[in-house]
């Protein structure tokens, strides 16, 4: 049985979601997140891995696993977004809110930015071919390029296409969030 750690940020996140939920968005969002993480766990266990610790943080669940090679870790990382994309397709008619949140979560997690699932998958592919230090540098460079592209796209839609400030604001938020997740993963908190 894995150790489960509940951080104060998770409680703050849960309270914020409940307080701000005026249109019933929390249930489909939480269901999409839960199925995403369950798919990761099922794939890890199916690949022979063991889940040592679950840490619930602000808008995030971190799983510490052991016993996975690069290929198995790639499959375990892919399982979450695949589950979301499948749910997005399967529930688009009968539960469109859940389908939309699932699609957004799946696509977001496929971004090749560490520590998102796409960044983990990219890292696994790189580690198959490169020494660890070089693979990490290449993976971080790819992530930085993706974040830069997000910012450029947001600026383009906001300033050139005159779509308002929300595209640039969303791109900036995602970039800041991704950089924060990468830093937190580096220090292991």
C-alpha positions in Angstrom: 0.0 0.0 0.0 1.5 3.3 -1.0 2.0 6.1 1.5 -0.5 9.0 0.9 0.5 12.6 1.7 -2.0 15.3 1.7 -0.5 18.8 1.3 -2.3 22.0 2.5 -2.4 23.2 -1.0 -4.7 20.4 -2.0 -7.2 21.4 0.6 -7.0 25.0 -0.6 -7.6 23.8 -4.1 -10.6 21.7 -3.1 -12.1 24.6 -1.2 -11.5 27.0 -4.1 -13.1 24.7 -6.6 -16.2 24.2 -4.4 -16.5 27.9 -3.6 -16.2 29.0 -7.2 -18.4 26.3 -8.8 -21.4 28.1 -9.9 -22.2 26.0 -12.9 -21.4 22.5 -11.9 -17.9 22.3 -13.5 -16.1 20.7 -10.5 -17.6 17.2 -10.8 -16.7 16.7 -14.5 -13.2 18.3 -14.0 -12.4 16.1 -10.9 -13.7 13.0 -12.7 -11.4 13.8 -15.7 -8.4 14.3 -13.3 -9.2 11.1 -11.4 -9.5 8.9 -14.5 -6.3 10.4 -15.8 -4.4 9.4 -12.6 -6.1 6.0 -12.3 -4.9 5.3 -15.9 -1.4 6.1 -14.9 -1.6 3.9 -11.8 -3.1 1.0 -13.7 -0.4 1.2 -16.4 2.4 1.4 -13.8 1.1 -1.7 -12.1 0.5 -3.5 -15.4 4.1 -2.8 -16.4 5.4 -4.3 -13.2 6.0 -1.1 -11.3 5.1 -0.3 -7.7 3.6 2.9 -6.4 5.5 4.0 -3.3 3.8 7.4 -2.5 0.9 9.5 -3.6 1.2 13.2 -2.9 -1.9 15.4 -3.3 -0.9 19.0 -3.9 -2.5 22.2 -5.3 -4.2 21.1 -8.6 -1.7 18.1 -8.8 -1.2 14.6 -7.8 2.3 13.2 -7.8 3.0 9.5 -7.9 6.4 8.1 -6.9 6.9 4.8 -8.6 9.7 2.2 -8.7 10.5 -0.7 -10.9 9.9 0.8 -14.3 12.3 0.9 -17.2 12.2 3.7 -19.8 9.7 1.9 -22.0 7.4 1.0 -19.2 7.6 4.6 -17.8 6.8 5.9 -21.3 3.6 3.7 -21.4 2.6 4.7 -17.9 3.0 8.4 -18.8 1.0 7.9 -22.0 -1.9 6.1 -20.3 -3.3 9.3 -18.5 -3.6 11.4 -21.7 -4.9 8.5 -23.7 -7.6 7.9 -21.1 -8.6 11.6 -21.3 -8.7 11.6 -25.1 -10.8 8.4 -25.1 -13.2 9.9 -22.6 -13.4 13.1 -24.6 -14.4 11.1 -27.6 -16.7 8.7 -25.8 -18.7 11.2 -23.7 -19.0 14.1 -26.1 -22.7 13.6 -26.6 -24.0 12.3 -23.2 -21.7 14.4 -20.9 -20.1 17.2 -23.0 -18.6 19.1 -20.0 -16.7 16.0 -18.9 -15.7 15.3 -22.5 -14.4 18.9 -22.9 -12.4 18.8 -19.6 -11.0 15.4 -20.5 -9.9 16.6 -23.9 -8.2 19.8 -22.5 -6.5 17.8 -19.7 -5.3 15.1 -22.2 -3.9 17.6 -24.7 -2.3 19.8 -22.0 -0.6 16.8 -20.5 0.8 15.8 -23.9 2.8 19.0 -24.2 6.5 17.9 -24.2 7.4 19.9 -21.1 8.8 18.3 -18.0 7.2 17.3 -15.7 4.0 16.9 -17.7 3.3 13.5 -19.3 4.6 14.6 -22.7 7.8 15.8 -21.1 8.2 12.5 -19.3 7.6 10.6 -22.5 10.1 12.8 -24.4 12.6 12.2 -21.5 12.1 8.4 -21.8 12.7 8.5 -25.5 15.8 10.6 -25.1 17.2 8.4 -22.3 17.0 5.4 -24.6 19.5 7.1 -26.9 21.5 9.7 -24.9 23.4 9.9 -21.6 21.2 11.1 -18.8 22.8 14.6 -18.4 22.5 15.2 -22.2 19.0 13.8 -22.3 17.9 16.1 -19.5 19.4 19.2 -21.2 17.7 18.3 -24.5 14.4 17.7 -22.7 14.6 21.0 -20.9 15.4 22.8 -24.2 12.4 21.3 -25.9 10.2 22.4 -22.9 11.6 25.9 -23.1 10.9 26.0 -26.8 7.3 24.8 -26.3 6.7 27.5 -23.6 8.2 30.1 -25.9 5.9 29.0 -28.7 2.9 29.2 -26.4 3.8 32.8 -25.5 4.3 33.7 -29.1 1.0 32.2 -30.1 -0.7 34.0 -27.2 0.9 37.3 -28.2 -0.1 36.7 -31.9 -3.8 36.0 -31.0 -3.9 38.9 -28.6 -2.1 41.6 -30.5 -2.4 40.7 -34.2 -5.7 38.8 -34.3 -7.1 41.2 -31.6 -8.7 38.4 -29.7 -8.4 40.3 -26.4 -5.9 39.7 -23.8 -7.1 36.2 -22.7 -4.8 34.2 -25.2 -1.7 36.0 -24.0 -2.8 35.7 -20.4 -3.6 32.0 -20.7 -0.2 31.4 -22.5 1.6 33.3 -19.7 -0.3 31.4 -17.0 0.5 28.0 -18.6 4.2 29.0 -19.1 4.5 30.2 -15.4 2.7 27.0 -14.2 5.0 24.7 -16.3 8.2 26.5 -15.2 6.9 26.2 -11.6 6.2 22.5 -12.0 9.6 21.9 -13.5 11.4 23.7 -10.6 9.3 21.9 -8.0 10.2 18.6 -9.7 14.0 19.5 -9.7 14.0 20.1 -6.0 11.7 17.1 -5.3 9.0 18.8 -3.4 
